[in-house]
Amino acid sequence: MIGAVLFDFNGTLSDDEPILCELWQEIFAEHGRRLAREEYFDRLAGLSDPEIAEAWLGKGHPALAAAIEEHVRRYRERVADGSTVSPDLRAVVRAVAATRPVGVVSGAMRAEVEPVLAAAGLAETVSVLVTADDVAHGKPDPESYLLALARLGWDGAPGDVLAFEDSEAGILAAKAAGLRCVALLGTVPRARLTAAAEIVERIDLRLLERLLAG
């Protein structure tokens, strides 16, 4: 039986991947690097903010820290009202939290995630939040999920924890940590999500009830 549920943030809990793409395109262009939409979704979606910046500007680039900081600032401006978290997903998170621990495991920075959760009315509902600030290695490395399990004090089987993800990197991270992973279709093609236990087109209360009963 599923005893806890962990949500990826960007593209899963928060419907914001197109926004992220636009912001990175703007920032990289300011540093003389063009990023096509296809390149973002093929190569970068699902990676942590630091890894995205390093991948496109180059490791050790003098503007890395500034680029990440600017991305955080612009992101907060764009999503300050929490509208990227749908009513369905707000209801799902609250329903999980009523009976089980619920967490968010993200490759974004804490300064990006926390304001959205607060604006969506979920800040007090989430038991555990792991962000790029907390780990040395982003997804597909399992470090963030393993840290979430540790912070939950989880002593059961990892397979009794359900993770929702929208990217190949996220699925691989969850599976490497031993979790059961359900993939949300939308960010990347279905063919890149096949490692998940199941692929769904939306996350709602009906799906949640079925998954928790299984």
C-alpha positions in Angstrom: 0.0 0.0 0.0 1.2 3.5 -0.8 2.3 5.2 2.4 3.6 8.5 1.1 3.5 10.6 -2.1 6.2 12.8 -3.6 5.6 15.2 -6.4 8.1 16.7 -8.8 7.5 20.4 -9.1 8.1 22.0 -12.6 5.9 20.4 -15.2 4.2 18.1 -12.7 2.7 20.0 -9.7 3.3 23.3 -11.4 2.3 23.6 -15.1 5.2 25.9 -16.0 7.6 24.2 -18.3 6.8 26.5 -21.2 7.5 29.5 -18.9 10.8 27.9 -17.8 11.8 27.5 -21.4 11.1 31.1 -22.3 13.0 32.4 -19.3 16.1 30.3 -20.1 15.9 31.4 -23.7 15.9 35.0 -22.6 18.7 34.6 -20.2 21.0 32.6 -22.4 20.4 35.0 -25.3 21.7 37.8 -23.1 24.9 35.8 -22.7 25.2 35.1 -26.4 23.8 31.6 -26.5 20.7 30.7 -28.4 18.4 28.0 -27.0 15.7 26.6 -29.3 12.5 25.3 -27.7 13.2 21.8 -29.1 16.6 21.9 -27.5 15.2 22.8 -24.1 12.6 20.0 -24.1 15.0 17.4 -25.7 18.0 18.1 -23.5 17.3 20.3 -20.5 13.8 19.7 -19.2 13.9 17.8 -15.9 17.4 18.9 -15.0 18.1 21.2 -12.0 18.6 24.9 -12.5 22.4 24.7 -11.9 22.7 21.9 -14.3 20.7 23.7 -17.0 22.8 26.8 -16.7 26.1 24.7 -16.8 24.9 22.7 -19.8 24.3 25.8 -21.9 26.8 28.3 -20.6 29.5 25.9 -19.8 30.9 24.6 -16.5 32.9 27.4 -14.8 31.3 30.2 -16.8 31.7 33.4 -14.9 28.0 34.3 -15.3 26.6 31.0 -14.0 25.6 32.2 -10.5 24.2 35.4 -12.0 22.2 33.5 -14.6 20.6 31.2 -12.0 19.8 34.2 -9.8 18.2 36.1 -12.6 16.2 33.0 -13.6 14.8 32.8 -10.1 13.9 36.4 -10.0 12.1 36.3 -13.4 10.3 33.1 -12.5 9.0 34.5 -9.3 7.6 37.5 -11.2 5.9 35.3 -13.7 4.2 32.8 -11.3 3.7 34.9 -8.1 0.0 34.2 -8.0 0.3 30.4 -7.9 -1.9 29.9 -10.9 0.4 27.3 -12.4 -0.9 24.9 -9.8 -4.3 23.7 -11.0 -7.4 23.3 -8.8 -7.3 19.6 -9.5 -3.7 19.3 -8.2 -4.4 21.4 -5.2 -7.2 19.1 -4.3 -5.0 16.0 -4.9 -2.2 17.3 -2.6 -4.7 18.1 0.2 -6.3 14.7 -0.2 -3.0 13.0 0.1 -2.0 15.1 3.1 -5.2 14.2 4.9 -4.0 10.6 5.3 -0.3 10.3 4.3 2.9 12.4 4.2 3.2 14.4 1.0 6.4 16.0 -0.3 7.8 18.0 -3.2 11.1 16.9 -4.8 12.4 19.5 -7.3 15.4 20.5 -9.4 14.4 24.1 -9.0 15.7 26.4 -6.4 13.9 26.7 -3.0 13.3 30.4 -3.7 11.3 29.4 -6.8 9.2 26.6 -5.3 8.2 28.0 -1.9 6.4 31.2 -3.1 4.3 29.1 -5.6 3.4 26.6 -2.9 2.4 29.5 -0.6 0.4 31.3 -3.3 -1.4 28.0 -4.1 -2.3 27.5 -0.4 -0.1 24.4 -0.1 2.9 25.5 2.0 1.5 24.1 5.2 0.3 20.9 3.5 3.7 19.7 2.2 5.6 17.8 4.8 8.9 17.7 3.0 10.5 19.9 0.4 13.7 19.0 -1.4 15.2 21.4 -3.9 18.4 22.0 -5.9 19.7 23.9 -2.9 19.7 20.7 -0.8 21.7 18.2 -3.1 25.0 18.0 -4.9 23.5 16.0 -7.8 20.3 16.6 -9.6 18.0 14.1 -11.3 18.5 11.5 -12.8 20.7 11.0 -9.7 18.5 9.6 -6.9 20.0 11.9 -4.3 17.0 14.2 -4.0 14.5 11.3 -3.6 16.7 9.5 -1.1 17.0 12.8 0.9 13.2 13.1 0.8 12.8 9.6 2.2 15.3 10.4 5.0 13.5 13.7 5.9 10.2 11.8 6.0 11.7 9.3 8.4 10.5 6.6 6.0 11.4 3.2 7.3 9.1 1.1 5.0 9.8 -0.2 1.5 10.8 2.5 -1.0 8.3 0.9 -3.4 5.5 1.9 -1.1 6.2 5.6 -1.9 4.6 7.0 -5.0 6.4 9.6 -7.1 4.8 11.7 -9.8 7.2 12.9 -12.5 7.0 14.5 -16.0 10.5 13.9 -17.4 12.9 11.0 -18.2 15.5 12.3 -15.7 12.9 12.5 -12.9 11.6 9.0 -13.6 15.1 7.6 -13.6 15.8 9.3 -10.3 12.7 8.0 -8.6 13.2 4.5 -9.8 16.9 4.5 -8.8 15.7 5.4 -5.3 13.3 2.4 -5.4 10.1 4.4 -5.7 7.0 3.6 -7.7 6.8 6.3 -10.4 3.8 7.5 -12.4 4.6 9.8 -15.3 2.5 12.8 -16.3 2.4 13.2 -20.1 2.9 16.7 -21.4 6.5 17.9 -21.0 8.2 15.3 -23.2 6.9 12.7 -25.7 5.4 9.5 -24.3 8.3 7.4 -25.7 10.6 9.1 -23.2 8.3 8.2 -20.2 8.1 4.4 -20.7 10.4 3.6 -17.7 7.5 4.7 -15.4 5.1 2.2 -14.0 2.3 4.1 -15.6 1.8 7.1 -17.9 -1.2 9.4 -17.3 -2.6 12.5 -19.0 -3.8 14.2 -15.8 -3.5 13.9 -12.1 -6.9 14.2 -10.3 -8.8 12.7 -7.3 -10.1 9.7 -9.3 -6.5 8.7 -10.3 -5.3 9.3 -6.8 -8.0 7.1 -5.3 -7.1 4.3 -7.7 -3.3 4.5 -7.1 -3.6 4.6 -3.3 -5.9 1.6 -3.3 -3.6 -0.4 -5.5 
